[in-house]
Amino acid sequence: MPDPAPDTVQSRLASVLARVEAREAQSGRAPGSARLIAVSKTFGVDEIRPVIAAGQRRFGENRVQEAQAKWPLLREMTDDIELHLIGPLQSNKAKEAVALFDAIHTVDRDKIAGALADEIAKQGRKPQLFVQVNTGLEPQKAGIAPREAAEFVERCRTVHGLAIGGLMCIPPAGEAAGPHFALLAKMAAEIGVSELSMGMSGDFETAIAFGATHVRVGGAIFGSRPPIASTMPEEPTAG
């Protein structure tokens, strides 16, 4: 019997990509319609480089300051990186976020929308924007309530002049993810946005079946978080 393939970050990435492709096919979706975001939060430059070398170009980070410390260097080596902010954004970090990220998944209140609008106008950059929806109505979690989402998206468009491209959610831990993904997909259709950021390491295949256009996978690619992660928000805050 042949020896099993070595468990490396490259082999884990290949496995995740194969699972994404298989679920797209099973769901009758076009290849590549579900885009993989490799969640590199808490991992350093040396741990991210092999994933870039394996061909991955789309990455997700939780914190503006952490991303500033590593991605300028990584982008000097690879100029086609697409960087996504998937953690909560404070309005005082809007300037840095607009300058650094190609997509921001966590727009969830007017103060953030206004700050982003100001920086987009000043910098001339237009990151793709997602509104985060708190589908589980969890008080400790960021995101706008589902009943308020359509009105908020409309305010983002008409009051703040923002082009909202999609919705994002993080289902409550311990609950079946499918109903939350179904709700987000229904809301997106009603609101008139096409992008759905949903699904993490434990449920990204379910998310693809419900129409996810972006899946946020960290642990299944990078493995266990470094010890520093114990002092930071856990996986459900990002992907």
N, CA and C of each residue as an Amber inpcrd file, in Angstrom:
protein
   717
   0.8520000  -1.1920000   0.0000000   0.0000000   0.0000000   0.0000000
   0.8900000   1.2450000   0.0000000   0.6470000   2.2060000  -0.9000000
   1.5320000   3.3660000  -0.9690000   1.4150000   4.2250000   0.2890000
   2.5240000   4.9090000   0.5960000   2.4940000   5.8190000   1.7400000
   1.5420000   6.9810000   1.4410000   0.8620000   7.4690000   2.4810000
  -0.0180000   8.6160000   2.2550000   0.7840000   9.8490000   1.8620000
   0.1390000  10.7330000   1.1290000   0.8070000  11.9730000   0.7210000
   1.1560000  12.7890000   1.9560000   2.2900000  13.4920000   1.9410000
   2.6660000  14.3030000   3.0950000   1.6500000  15.4100000   3.3410000
   1.4240000  15.6950000   4.6160000   0.4810000  16.7470000   4.9900000
   1.2200000  18.0720000   5.0000000   1.1630000  18.7910000   3.9070000
   1.8180000  20.0860000   3.7780000   0.7650000  21.1390000   3.4750000
   1.1350000  22.4050000   3.5910000   0.1830000  23.4580000   3.2760000
  -0.2140000  23.3970000   1.8090000   0.7280000  22.9810000   0.9470000
   0.4010000  22.8650000  -0.4680000  -0.6030000  21.7400000  -0.7210000
  -0.4140000  20.6080000  -0.0260000  -1.3470000  19.4940000  -0.2180000
  -2.7250000  19.8300000   0.3460000  -2.7520000  20.5670000   1.4530000
  -4.0470000  20.9530000   2.0230000  -4.7690000  21.9390000   1.1080000
  -4.0130000  22.8790000   0.5290000  -4.6150000  23.8110000  -0.4200000
  -5.1940000  23.0520000  -1.6140000  -4.4320000  22.1170000  -2.1480000
  -4.8970000  21.3350000  -3.2970000  -6.1660000  20.5650000  -2.9550000
  -6.2200000  20.0150000  -1.7440000  -7.4030000  19.2780000  -1.3100000
  -8.6240000  20.1820000  -1.2250000  -8.4490000  21.3700000  -0.6450000
  -9.5700000  22.3080000  -0.5360000 -10.0460000  22.7260000  -1.9250000
  -9.1290000  23.0380000  -2.8230000  -9.5130000  23.4360000  -4.1770000
 -10.2600000  22.3170000  -4.8910000  -9.8220000  21.0830000  -4.6630000
 -10.5080000  19.9410000  -5.2790000 -11.9240000  19.7970000  -4.7240000
 -12.0780000  20.0350000  -3.4410000 -13.4100000  19.9600000  -2.8260000
 -14.3140000  21.0740000  -3.3260000 -13.7570000  22.2620000  -3.5060000
 -14.5360000  23.3670000  -4.0680000 -15.0210000  23.0030000  -5.4670000
 -14.1100000  22.5010000  -6.2830000 -14.4560000  22.1470000  -7.6620000
 -15.5130000  21.0440000  -7.7010000 -15.3560000  20.0450000  -6.8210000
 -16.3150000  18.9410000  -6.7960000 -17.7030000  19.4240000  -6.3980000
 -17.7730000  20.3010000  -5.4000000 -19.0870000  20.7780000  -4.9650000
 -19.7160000  21.7060000  -6.0030000 -18.9010000  22.4900000  -6.7030000
 -19.4460000  23.2790000  -7.8050000 -20.1180000  22.3640000  -8.8170000
 -19.4270000  21.2910000  -9.1910000 -19.9740000  20.3640000 -10.1830000
 -21.2490000  19.7000000  -9.6670000 -21.2350000  19.2580000  -8.4080000
 -22.4080000  18.6120000  -7.8240000 -23.6070000  19.5530000  -7.7570000
 -23.3310000  20.8450000  -7.6060000 -24.3950000  21.8390000  -7.4820000
 -24.8050000  22.4290000  -8.8300000 -24.2060000  21.9260000  -9.9080000
 -24.5360000  22.4230000 -11.2350000 -24.0220000  23.8180000 -11.5070000
 -22.9280000  24.1770000 -10.8400000 -22.3740000  25.5210000 -10.9910000
 -21.1550000  25.5040000 -11.9020000 -20.8690000  26.6390000 -12.4790000
 -19.7180000  26.7430000 -13.3750000 -18.4240000  26.6340000 -12.5830000
 -17.4050000  25.9860000 -13.1430000 -16.1010000  25.9370000 -12.4700000
 -15.5710000  27.3390000 -12.2190000 -15.0760000  27.5690000 -11.0000000
 -14.5290000  28.8680000 -10.6500000 -15.5460000  29.8760000 -10.1700000
 -16.8210000  29.4920000 -10.0950000 -17.8440000  30.4380000  -9.6440000
 -17.8270000  30.6300000  -8.1320000 -17.2040000  29.7140000  -7.4010000
 -16.9780000  29.8780000  -5.9620000 -15.4910000  30.1370000  -5.7580000
 -15.1510000  31.3350000  -5.3290000 -13.7480000  31.7320000  -5.2240000
 -13.2200000  31.4910000  -3.8110000 -12.0640000  30.8950000  -3.7240000
 -11.4620000  30.5460000  -2.4380000 -10.6380000  31.7090000  -1.8980000
 -10.9700000  32.1460000  -0.6860000 -10.1600000  33.0970000   0.0600000
  -9.3950000  32.3090000   1.1170000  -8.0800000  32.2830000   1.0170000
  -7.2450000  31.6060000   2.0200000  -7.0520000  32.5660000   3.1910000
  -7.5860000  32.1890000   4.3460000  -7.5720000  33.0860000   5.5040000
  -6.2330000  32.9530000   6.2260000  -5.4160000  33.9810000   6.0760000
  -4.0350000  33.9430000   6.5670000  -3.8400000  34.7100000   7.8600000
  -4.9250000  35.0630000   8.5270000  -4.8120000  35.7950000   9.7950000
  -3.9400000  35.0200000  10.7710000  -3.1050000  35.7310000  11.5000000
  -2.1710000  35.2330000  12.5290000  -0.9670000  34.5010000  11.9520000
  -0.9470000  34.2370000  10.6510000   0.2090000  33.5750000  10.0490000
   1.1490000  34.6150000   9.4370000   2.4430000  34.3320000   9.5300000
   3.4460000  35.2680000   9.0650000   3.8390000  35.0720000   7.6210000
   4.7480000  35.9260000   7.1750000   5.2050000  35.9260000   5.7840000
   5.7390000  34.5670000   5.3720000   6.5500000  33.9530000   6.2050000
   7.1740000  32.6760000   5.8340000   6.1510000  31.5570000   5.6990000
   5.0410000  31.6630000   6.4250000   4.0100000  30.6290000   6.3310000
   3.0690000  30.8750000   5.1580000   2.9610000  32.1120000   4.7180000
   2.0790000  32.4420000   3.6020000   2.7590000  32.2060000   2.2570000
   4.0700000  32.4240000   2.2040000   4.7980000  32.2790000   0.9350000
   4.5420000  30.9430000   0.2220000   4.5620000  29.7830000   0.9300000
   4.3310000  28.5270000   0.2110000   2.9410000  28.4370000  -0.4180000
   1.9620000  29.0960000   0.1750000   0.6090000  29.0810000  -0.3800000
   0.5730000  29.9330000  -1.6510000   1.2610000  31.0630000  -1.6240000
   1.3840000  31.8770000  -2.8350000   2.1280000  31.0920000  -3.9170000
   3.2130000  30.4200000  -3.5180000   4.0000000  29.6460000  -4.4820000
   3.1750000  28.5320000  -5.1180000   2.1780000  28.0250000  -4.3760000
   1.3110000  26.9660000  -4.9020000   0.2320000  27.5060000  -5.8280000
   0.1750000  28.8250000  -5.9960000  -0.7470000  29.4080000  -6.9610000
  -1.9080000  30.1890000  -6.3800000  -2.0780000  30.1720000  -5.0520000
  -3.1880000  30.9140000  -4.4540000  -2.9070000  32.4130000  -4.4980000
  -3.9050000  33.1920000  -4.8740000  -3.7120000  34.6380000  -4.9830000
  -4.7220000  35.4410000  -4.1700000  -5.7340000  34.8050000  -3.6290000
  -6.7880000  35.5240000  -2.9080000  -6.6710000  35.1760000  -1.4260000
  -6.4480000  36.1920000  -0.5720000  -6.2030000  35.9590000   0.8560000
  -7.1010000  36.8560000   1.7050000  -7.3840000  36.3950000   2.9200000
  -8.2260000  37.1390000   3.8400000  -7.5160000  37.4160000   5.1470000
  -7.7010000  38.6260000   5.6490000  -7.1200000  39.0400000   6.9230000
  -8.2090000  39.6560000   7.8050000  -8.0270000  39.5250000   9.1260000
  -8.9950000  40.0530000  10.0850000  -8.7060000  41.4720000  10.5310000
  -7.4320000  41.8550000  10.5320000  -7.0440000  43.1230000  11.1270000
  -6.2100000  43.9580000  10.1550000  -6.5620000  45.2330000  10.0840000
  -5.8340000  46.1350000   9.2030000  -4.3670000  46.1990000   9.6030000
  -4.0990000  46.3650000  10.9010000  -2.7190000  46.5400000  11.3530000
  -1.8730000  45.3020000  11.0720000  -2.4290000  44.1250000  11.3010000
  -1.6820000  42.8970000  11.0200000  -1.3860000  42.7710000   9.5290000
  -2.3780000  43.0930000   8.7100000  -2.1760000  43.0000000   7.2610000
  -1.1180000  43.9870000   6.7830000  -1.1080000  45.1880000   7.3680000
  -0.1040000  46.1890000   6.9850000   1.3100000  45.7070000   7.2640000
   1.4600000  44.8560000   8.2780000   2.7900000  44.4140000   8.6760000
   3.3780000  43.3700000   7.7410000   2.5500000  42.6870000   6.9610000
   3.0990000  41.5900000   6.1440000   2.7800000  41.6700000   4.6560000
   1.6510000  42.2650000   4.2740000   1.2790000  42.1700000   2.8730000
   2.0250000  43.1070000   1.9330000   2.4600000  44.2900000   2.3520000
   3.2910000  45.0810000   1.4240000   4.5250000  44.3200000   0.9530000
   5.1890000  43.5950000   1.8630000   6.3570000  42.8010000   1.4870000
   5.9660000  41.6650000   0.5530000   4.8900000  40.9580000   0.8760000
   4.4610000  39.8450000   0.0360000   4.0350000  40.3280000  -1.3530000
   3.4420000  41.4980000  -1.4160000   3.0120000  42.0290000  -2.7090000
   4.1890000  42.5040000  -3.5510000   5.2880000  42.8460000  -2.9190000
   6.4860000  43.1790000  -3.6900000   6.9800000  41.9640000  -4.4670000
   6.7490000  40.7820000  -3.9050000   7.1910000  39.5430000  -4.5490000
   6.1750000  39.0260000  -5.5670000   4.8950000  39.2990000  -5.3170000
   3.8190000  38.8030000  -6.1810000   2.8040000  39.9190000  -6.3490000
   2.7190000  40.4780000  -7.5420000   1.9420000  41.7070000  -7.7010000
   0.4720000  41.4900000  -8.0170000   0.0040000  40.2380000  -8.1130000
  -1.4000000  40.0120000  -8.4490000  -2.2030000  39.4530000  -7.2790000
  -1.7760000  39.7560000  -6.0560000  -2.5020000  39.3380000  -4.8590000
  -3.8130000  40.1160000  -4.7610000  -4.8600000  39.4280000  -4.3170000
  -6.1580000  40.0530000  -4.0390000  -6.4140000  39.8920000  -2.5440000
  -6.4610000  41.0040000  -1.8290000  -6.5230000  40.9600000  -0.3740000
  -7.9070000  41.3910000   0.1190000  -8.4760000  40.5580000   1.0050000
  -9.8310000  40.7680000   1.5120000  -9.7930000  41.0170000   3.0130000
 -10.4600000  42.0600000   3.4600000 -10.6530000  42.2860000   4.8900000
 -11.9350000  41.5830000   5.3000000 -11.8000000  40.5940000   6.1890000
 -12.9600000  39.7940000   6.5800000 -13.2510000  39.9070000   8.0710000
 -12.5320000  40.7890000   8.7580000 -12.7830000  41.0460000  10.1700000
 -13.3970000  42.4150000  10.3580000 -13.8900000  42.6890000  11.5700000
 -14.5450000  43.9760000  11.8450000 -13.6310000  45.1540000  11.5480000
 -14.2290000  46.2170000  11.0190000 -13.4810000  47.4200000  10.6720000
 -13.9210000  48.5740000  11.5530000 -12.9590000  49.2580000  12.1460000
 -13.2340000  50.4870000  12.8880000 -13.1170000  51.6740000  11.9360000
 -13.9470000  52.6940000  12.1730000 -13.9670000  53.8340000  11.2520000
 -12.6210000  54.5470000  11.1810000 -11.8370000  54.5070000  12.2810000
 -10.5360000  55.1800000  12.2560000  -9.4870000  54.4070000  11.4570000
  -9.8410000  53.2350000  10.9710000  -8.9420000  52.4510000  10.1190000
  -9.4070000  52.4330000   8.6600000 -10.4210000  53.2420000   8.3500000
 -10.9600000  53.2280000   6.9890000  -9.9120000  53.6530000   5.9610000
  -9.1110000  54.6530000   6.2870000  -8.0860000  55.1200000   5.3580000
  -7.1270000  53.9980000   4.9860000  -6.6090000  53.3130000   5.9990000
  -5.6690000  52.2190000   5.7580000  -6.3460000  51.0550000   5.0420000
  -7.5970000  50.7770000   5.3970000  -8.2990000  49.6500000   4.7800000
  -8.5190000  49.8810000   3.2940000  -8.9310000  51.0750000   2.9250000
  -9.1590000  51.3790000   1.5130000  -7.8480000  51.3240000   0.7340000
  -6.7670000  51.7570000   1.3600000  -5.4690000  51.7570000   0.6860000
  -4.9310000  50.3470000   0.4650000  -5.2420000  49.4390000   1.3750000
  -4.5970000  48.1250000   1.3710000  -5.4400000  47.0130000   0.7560000
  -6.7470000  47.0330000   0.9950000  -7.5870000  45.8830000   0.6430000
  -8.3020000  46.0710000  -0.6880000  -8.4790000  44.9490000  -1.3740000
  -9.2220000  44.9250000  -2.6240000 -10.7020000  44.6460000  -2.4070000
 -11.0390000  44.1210000  -1.2350000 -12.4310000  43.8580000  -0.8850000
 -12.5740000  43.9790000   0.6280000 -13.7110000  44.5160000   1.0550000
 -14.0300000  44.6610000   2.4780000 -15.3760000  44.0000000   2.7000000
 -15.3950000  42.9670000   3.5550000 -16.5900000  42.1260000   3.7230000
 -17.4510000  42.5250000   4.9090000 -17.0890000  43.5730000   5.6500000
 -17.7000000  43.7890000   6.9510000 -18.2890000  45.1870000   7.1300000
 -18.9080000  45.7080000   6.0940000 -19.6350000  46.9700000   6.2140000
 -20.9420000  46.6730000   6.9590000 -21.1640000  47.3350000   8.0900000
 -22.3500000  46.9690000   8.8740000 -23.0000000  48.1310000   9.6200000
 -22.5470000  49.3550000   9.3820000 -23.1890000  50.5040000  10.0250000
 -22.8460000  51.7700000   9.2520000 -23.6650000  52.7790000   9.4710000
 -23.5210000  54.0070000   8.6950000 -22.1900000  54.7060000   8.9390000
 -21.6740000  54.6490000  10.1620000 -20.4040000  55.3020000  10.4460000
 -19.2920000  54.7220000   9.5870000 -19.2760000  53.3980000   9.4470000
 -18.2810000  52.7380000   8.5960000 -18.5260000  53.0900000   7.1320000
 -19.7850000  53.0470000   6.7120000 -20.1020000  53.3640000   5.3160000
 -19.6460000  54.7800000   4.9630000 -19.9020000  55.7210000   5.8610000
 -19.4920000  57.0990000   5.6010000 -17.9870000  57.2610000   5.5390000
 -17.2900000  56.6010000   6.4690000 -15.8260000  56.6860000   6.4860000
 -15.2310000  56.0640000   5.2240000 -15.7840000  54.9460000   4.7890000
 -15.2960000  54.3060000   3.5630000 -15.5730000  55.1970000   2.3490000
 -16.7520000  55.7900000   2.3090000 -17.0960000  56.6600000   1.1830000
 -16.1220000  57.8320000   1.0830000 -15.7850000  58.4130000   2.2110000
 -14.8390000  59.5350000   2.2130000 -13.4780000  59.0980000   1.6760000
 -12.9960000  57.9470000   2.1340000 -11.6690000  57.4900000   1.7210000
 -11.6470000  57.0310000   0.2730000 -12.7150000  56.4150000  -0.1680000
 -12.7960000  56.0040000  -1.5750000 -12.7260000  57.2360000  -2.4810000
 -13.4140000  58.2960000  -2.0740000 -13.3690000  59.5380000  -2.8610000
 -11.9820000  60.1670000  -2.8540000 -11.3220000  60.1480000  -1.7000000
  -9.9970000  60.7570000  -1.5840000  -8.9370000  59.9630000  -2.3400000
  -8.9980000  58.6420000  -2.2170000  -7.9280000  57.8050000  -2.7490000
  -8.1580000  57.3490000  -4.1870000  -9.3930000  57.4110000  -4.6340000
  -9.6740000  56.9410000  -5.9820000  -9.6200000  55.4370000  -6.1310000
  -9.5940000  54.7190000  -5.0110000  -9.6390000  53.2560000  -5.0430000
 -11.0700000  52.8060000  -4.7690000 -11.4610000  51.6770000  -5.3450000
 -12.8250000  51.1890000  -5.1790000 -12.8080000  49.7090000  -4.7930000
 -12.5180000  49.4090000  -3.5200000 -12.5770000  48.0090000  -3.1040000
 -13.9960000  47.4660000  -3.2330000 -14.0890000  46.1950000  -3.5300000
 -15.4050000  45.5480000  -3.5490000 -15.9630000  45.5320000  -2.1310000
 -17.2380000  45.8560000  -1.9800000 -17.8230000  45.9900000  -0.6540000
 -18.9520000  44.9910000  -0.4280000 -18.9240000  44.3810000   0.7630000
 -19.9690000  43.4660000   1.2030000 -20.5790000  44.0180000   2.4970000
 -21.8600000  43.8530000   2.6570000 -22.5180000  44.1610000   3.9240000
 -22.5870000  42.8860000   4.7500000 -22.0930000  42.9580000   5.9870000
 -22.1510000  41.8070000   6.8790000 -23.5140000  41.7600000   7.5580000
 -24.1620000  40.5920000   7.4790000 -25.4730000  40.3830000   8.0680000
 -25.3470000  39.4030000   9.2350000 -25.8650000  39.7820000  10.3790000
 -25.8430000  38.9380000  11.5790000 -27.0700000  38.0450000  11.5340000
 -26.9940000  36.9790000  10.7420000 -28.1650000  36.1350000  10.4980000
 -28.6720000  35.4420000  11.7560000 -27.7950000  35.2440000  12.7330000
 -28.1960000  34.6040000  13.9780000 -28.5870000  35.5800000  15.0590000
 -28.5620000  36.8750000  14.7700000 -28.9010000  37.9180000  15.7480000
 -28.1290000  37.7310000  17.0510000 -26.8390000  37.4250000  16.9150000
 -25.9910000  37.2060000  18.0930000 -25.4830000  38.5490000  18.6140000
 -25.7350000  38.8730000  19.8710000 -25.3570000  40.1940000  20.3780000
 -23.8610000  40.4430000  20.3920000 -23.0550000  39.3820000  20.4890000
 -21.6050000  39.5560000  20.5560000 -20.9590000  39.6410000  19.1750000
 -21.7440000  39.4910000  18.1360000 -21.1830000  39.4020000  16.7870000
 -21.5340000  40.6390000  15.9680000 -20.5970000  41.0720000  15.1460000
 -20.8340000  42.2090000  14.2580000 -21.8390000  41.8210000  13.1800000
 -22.3430000  42.8210000  12.5020000 -23.2730000  42.5790000  11.4120000
 -24.6200000  43.2280000  11.6580000 -25.2790000  43.5860000  10.5820000
 -26.5850000  44.2260000  10.6810000 -27.6740000  43.1620000  10.7420000
 -28.7560000  43.4480000  11.4330000 -29.8590000  42.4930000  11.5530000
 -30.4970000  42.2590000  10.1860000 -30.9340000  41.0260000   9.9160000
 -31.5300000  40.7390000   8.6030000 -32.6740000  41.6770000   8.2340000
 -33.5210000  42.0160000   9.1840000 -34.6740000  42.8730000   8.8770000
 -34.2680000  44.2900000   8.4850000 -33.0260000  44.6760000   8.8180000
 -32.5530000  46.0250000   8.5250000 -31.6200000  46.0720000   7.3180000
 -31.3030000  44.9120000   6.7680000 -30.2490000  44.8600000   5.7530000
 -30.6290000  45.5820000   4.4610000 -31.8320000  45.3600000   3.9630000
 -32.2160000  45.9840000   2.6920000 -32.1830000  47.5060000   2.7960000
 -32.7230000  48.0420000   3.8930000 -32.7180000  49.4910000   4.0870000
 -31.2950000  50.0190000   4.2260000 -30.4350000  49.2580000   4.9130000
 -29.0550000  49.6990000   5.0770000 -28.3190000  49.7160000   3.7380000
 -28.4910000  48.6740000   2.9480000 -27.8490000  48.6430000   1.6220000
 -28.3170000  49.8310000   0.7910000 -29.6040000  50.1410000   0.8640000
 -30.1220000  51.2860000   0.1120000 -29.4860000  52.5870000   0.5870000
 -29.3030000  52.7490000   1.9150000 -28.6420000  53.9490000   2.4160000
 -27.1870000  54.0050000   1.9550000 -26.5180000  52.8590000   1.9650000
 -25.1390000  52.8270000   1.4760000 -25.0680000  53.3530000   0.0460000
 -26.0500000  52.9810000  -0.7530000 -26.0530000  53.3830000  -2.1580000
 -26.4460000  54.8490000  -2.3410000 -27.5310000  55.2620000  -1.6990000
 -28.0950000  56.5710000  -1.9890000 -27.5230000  57.6820000  -1.1190000
 -27.2660000  57.3870000   0.1470000 -26.7470000  58.4060000   1.0590000
 -25.2250000  58.5000000   0.9680000 -24.5630000  57.3250000   0.9650000
 -23.1030000  57.3020000   1.0070000 -22.4580000  57.1240000  -0.3640000
 -23.2400000  56.7730000  -1.3590000 -22.6950000  56.6180000  -2.7050000
 -21.7960000  55.4150000  -2.8790000 -22.0390000  54.3740000  -2.0870000
 -21.2100000  53.1710000  -2.1550000 -21.8290000  52.1280000  -3.0800000
 -20.9860000  51.4310000  -3.8070000 -21.4270000  50.3180000  -4.6380000
 -21.2970000  49.0350000  -3.8180000 -22.3990000  48.5710000  -3.2770000
 -22.3910000  47.3330000  -2.4890000 -22.5390000  46.1580000  -3.4470000
 -21.5590000  45.2610000  -3.4120000 -21.5680000  44.1500000  -4.3500000
 -22.1520000  42.8670000  -3.8190000 -22.2100000  42.7220000  -2.4700000
 -22.6830000  41.4540000  -1.9400000 -22.9500000  41.5010000  -0.4550000
 -23.2830000  40.3490000   0.0870000 -23.5660000  40.1640000   1.5070000
 -22.6320000  39.1130000   2.0760000 -22.3890000  39.2140000   3.3780000
 -21.5270000  38.2550000   4.0820000 -22.2040000  37.8310000   5.3740000
 -22.0060000  36.5800000   5.7790000 -22.5010000  36.1400000   7.0830000
 -21.5650000  35.1100000   7.6950000 -21.6970000  34.9570000   9.0170000
 -20.9970000  33.9280000   9.7890000 -22.0560000  33.2490000  10.6510000
 -22.5030000  32.0500000  10.2930000 -23.5500000  31.3980000  11.0870000
 -23.1140000  31.1590000  12.5330000 -24.0660000  31.1190000  13.4610000
 -23.7160000  30.8430000  14.8600000 -23.0520000  29.4810000  15.0140000
 -22.0530000  29.4360000  15.8690000 -21.4030000  28.1550000  16.1610000
 -22.4260000  27.2040000  16.7850000 -22.3820000  25.9560000  16.3680000
 -23.2710000  24.9560000  16.9330000 -24.6130000  24.8400000  16.2500000
 -24.8910000  25.7240000  15.2860000 -26.1380000  25.6430000  14.5290000
 -25.8450000  25.1500000  13.1130000 -26.8430000  24.5210000  12.5140000
 -26.7110000  24.1310000  11.1140000 -26.5200000  25.3780000  10.2620000
 -25.5120000  25.3490000   9.4070000 -25.1940000  26.5370000   8.6160000
 -26.1530000  26.7430000   7.4530000 -26.7250000  25.6620000   6.9240000
 -27.5510000  25.7500000   5.7220000 -28.6570000  26.7920000   5.7770000
 -29.4550000  26.8270000   6.8420000 -30.5290000  27.8370000   6.8880000
 -30.0070000  29.2720000   6.8490000 -28.8560000  29.5130000   7.4400000
 -28.2800000  30.8560000   7.4110000 -27.8050000  31.2070000   6.0090000
 -27.1980000  30.2370000   5.3240000 -26.7670000  30.4760000   3.9550000
 -27.9690000  30.6900000   3.0360000 -29.0320000  29.9210000   3.2540000
 -30.2380000  30.0730000   2.4430000 -30.8520000  31.4580000   2.6530000
 -30.8760000  31.9100000   3.9110000 -31.4140000  33.2350000   4.2120000
 -30.5960000  34.3120000   3.5160000 -29.2570000  34.2100000   3.5820000
 -28.4130000  35.2260000   2.9620000 -28.6190000  35.2570000   1.4530000
 -28.7300000  34.0730000   0.8350000 -28.9460000  34.0160000  -0.6120000
 -30.2820000  34.6380000  -0.9890000 -31.3070000  34.3860000  -0.1940000
 -32.6280000  34.9670000  -0.4470000 -32.5800000  36.4890000  -0.3230000
 -31.8900000  36.9650000   0.7110000 -31.7720000  38.4090000   0.9060000
 -31.0130000  39.0530000  -0.2460000 -29.9460000  38.4170000  -0.6890000
 -29.1520000  38.9760000  -1.7880000 -29.9910000  39.1170000  -3.0550000
 -30.8100000  38.1110000  -3.3290000 -31.6640000  38.1750000  -4.5110000
 -32.6730000  39.3050000  -4.3890000 -33.2390000  39.4810000  -3.2070000
 -34.2340000  40.5360000  -2.9970000 -33.6090000  41.9260000  -3.0600000
 -32.4000000  42.0500000  -2.5320000 -31.7240000  43.3420000  -2.4950000
 -31.1200000  43.6980000  -3.8510000 -30.7530000  42.6750000  -4.6150000
 -30.1820000  42.9110000  -5.9330000 -28.6700000  42.9610000  -5.9470000
 -28.0320000  42.0810000  -5.1420000 -26.5800000  41.9460000  -5.1860000
 -26.2420000  40.5070000  -5.5600000 -25.0940000  40.3190000  -6.1700000
 -24.7760000  39.0080000  -6.7420000 -23.7320000  38.2210000  -5.9730000
 -23.0020000  38.8860000  -5.0720000 -21.8960000  38.2200000  -4.3990000
 -22.3230000  37.7460000  -3.0020000 -21.8980000  36.5340000  -2.6410000
 -22.2230000  35.9490000  -1.3410000 -20.9500000  35.4220000  -0.6940000
 -20.5150000  36.0840000   0.3760000 -19.3320000  35.6610000   1.1270000
 -19.8170000  34.8340000   2.3080000 -19.6900000  33.5240000   2.1870000
 -20.1860000  32.6420000   3.2480000 -19.5270000  31.2810000   3.1270000
 -19.3120000  30.6630000   4.2880000 -18.6610000  29.3540000   4.3220000
 -17.2310000  29.4620000   4.7850000 -16.8880000  28.5950000   5.7720000
 -15.5380000  28.5520000   6.3090000 -15.0410000  27.1100000   6.2610000
 -13.9830000  26.7950000   7.0030000 -13.3550000  25.4810000   6.8750000
 -14.3330000  24.3310000   7.0940000 -15.2620000  24.4850000   8.0340000
 -16.1550000  23.3810000   8.3660000 -17.4150000  23.2950000   7.5470000
 -17.7170000  24.3240000   6.7470000 -19.0130000  24.3120000   6.0590000
 -18.9730000  24.9320000   4.6600000 -17.7800000  25.0710000   4.0830000
 -17.7150000  25.7780000   2.7980000 -18.4050000  25.0200000   1.6820000
 -18.4360000  23.6950000   1.7730000 -19.1180000  22.9250000   0.7280000
 -20.6280000  23.1560000   0.7770000 -21.1700000  23.2480000   1.9860000
 -22.5890000  23.5910000   2.1280000 -22.8470000  24.9780000   1.5630000
 -21.9520000  25.9250000   1.8530000 -22.1120000  27.2830000   1.3510000
 -22.1330000  27.3200000  -0.1780000 -21.2760000  26.5420000  -0.8050000
 -21.2350000  26.5000000  -2.2720000 -22.5600000  25.9990000  -2.8170000
 -23.1370000  24.9960000  -2.1500000 -24.4300000  24.4650000  -2.5920000
 -25.5270000  25.5180000  -2.5220000 -25.3830000  26.4920000  -1.6150000
 -26.3700000  27.5580000  -1.4710000 -25.9930000  28.8210000  -2.2430000
 -24.9340000  28.7550000  -3.0450000 -24.6270000  29.8610000  -3.9420000
 -23.4690000  30.7520000  -3.5580000 -22.6380000  30.3570000  -2.5930000
 -21.5060000  31.1950000  -2.1960000 -20.6290000  31.5290000  -3.4030000
 -20.2610000  32.8000000  -3.5090000 -19.3000000  33.2100000  -4.5330000
 -17.8980000  33.3400000  -3.9460000 -17.8100000  33.4810000  -2.6170000
 -16.5310000  33.5680000  -1.9120000 -16.6220000  32.6890000  -0.6690000
 -15.6860000  31.7630000  -0.5160000 -15.6180000  30.9500000   0.7000000
 -14.3120000  31.2770000   1.4120000 -14.3790000  31.3970000   2.7420000
 -13.2560000  31.8840000   3.5400000 -12.6890000  30.7200000   4.3510000
 -11.5870000  30.1660000   3.8930000 -11.0610000  28.9390000   4.4840000
  -9.6650000  29.1880000   5.0420000  -9.5080000  28.9590000   6.3430000
  -8.2170000  29.1690000   6.9830000  -7.5870000  27.8930000   7.4810000
  -8.1820000  27.3020000   8.5240000  -7.5830000  26.1410000   9.1710000
  -7.3740000  24.9520000   8.2490000  -8.2910000  24.7230000   7.3150000
  -8.1650000  23.5800000   6.4120000  -6.9910000  23.7280000   5.4570000
  -6.4600000  24.9310000   5.3310000  -5.2890000  25.1810000   4.4910000
  -4.0300000  25.3450000   5.3260000  -4.0720000  26.2580000   6.2930000
  -2.8740000  26.6120000   7.0530000  -2.6300000  25.7130000   8.2620000
  -3.6410000  24.9730000   8.6950000  -3.4830000  24.1480000   9.8850000
  -3.8040000  24.9430000  11.1400000  -3.3280000  24.4480000  12.2730000
  -3.6210000  25.0810000  13.5520000  -3.0460000  26.4880000  13.6080000
  -3.7860000  27.3690000  14.2690000  -3.3050000  28.7320000  14.4370000
  -2.0870000  28.7720000  15.3430000  -1.1740000  29.7270000  15.1310000
  -0.0390000  29.9020000  16.0360000  -0.5290000  30.2290000  17.4410000
   0.3220000  30.0250000  18.4710000  -0.0890000  30.2960000  19.8540000
  -0.6440000  31.6870000  20.0690000  -0.1590000  32.6880000  19.3140000
  -0.6450000  34.0480000  19.4920000  -2.1340000  34.1480000  19.2420000
  -2.6790000  33.2200000  18.4580000  -4.1010000  33.2690000  18.1380000
  -4.9690000  33.1190000  19.3750000  -4.4340000  32.5710000  20.4650000
  -5.2300000  32.3840000  21.6710000  -5.6530000  33.6980000  22.2840000
  -4.9640000  34.7920000  21.9400000  -5.3020000  36.0990000  22.4890000
  -6.1170000  36.9120000  21.4840000  -6.5030000  36.2740000  20.3720000
  -7.2090000  36.9700000  19.3300000  -8.5340000  36.2550000  19.0760000
  -9.5050000  36.9160000  18.3880000 -10.7730000  36.2550000  18.0880000
 -10.5680000  34.9570000  17.3420000 -11.4250000  33.9930000  17.6150000
 -11.3050000  32.6760000  17.0120000 -11.8490000  32.6790000  15.5880000
 -11.7260000  31.5370000  14.9190000 -12.0800000  31.3900000  13.5230000
 -13.4490000  31.9530000  13.1640000 -14.5150000  31.7880000  13.9640000
 -15.8140000  32.2840000  13.5340000 -15.8800000  33.7750000  13.2660000
 -14.9010000  34.5640000  13.7120000 -14.9200000  35.9930000  13.4120000
 -14.4130000  36.2840000  12.0150000 -13.8950000  35.2830000  11.3120000
 -13.3070000  35.5870000  10.0210000 -13.6290000  34.5200000   9.0010000
 -12.9310000  33.3830000   9.0600000 -13.1530000  32.3600000   8.0660000
 -12.1940000  31.2230000   8.2470000
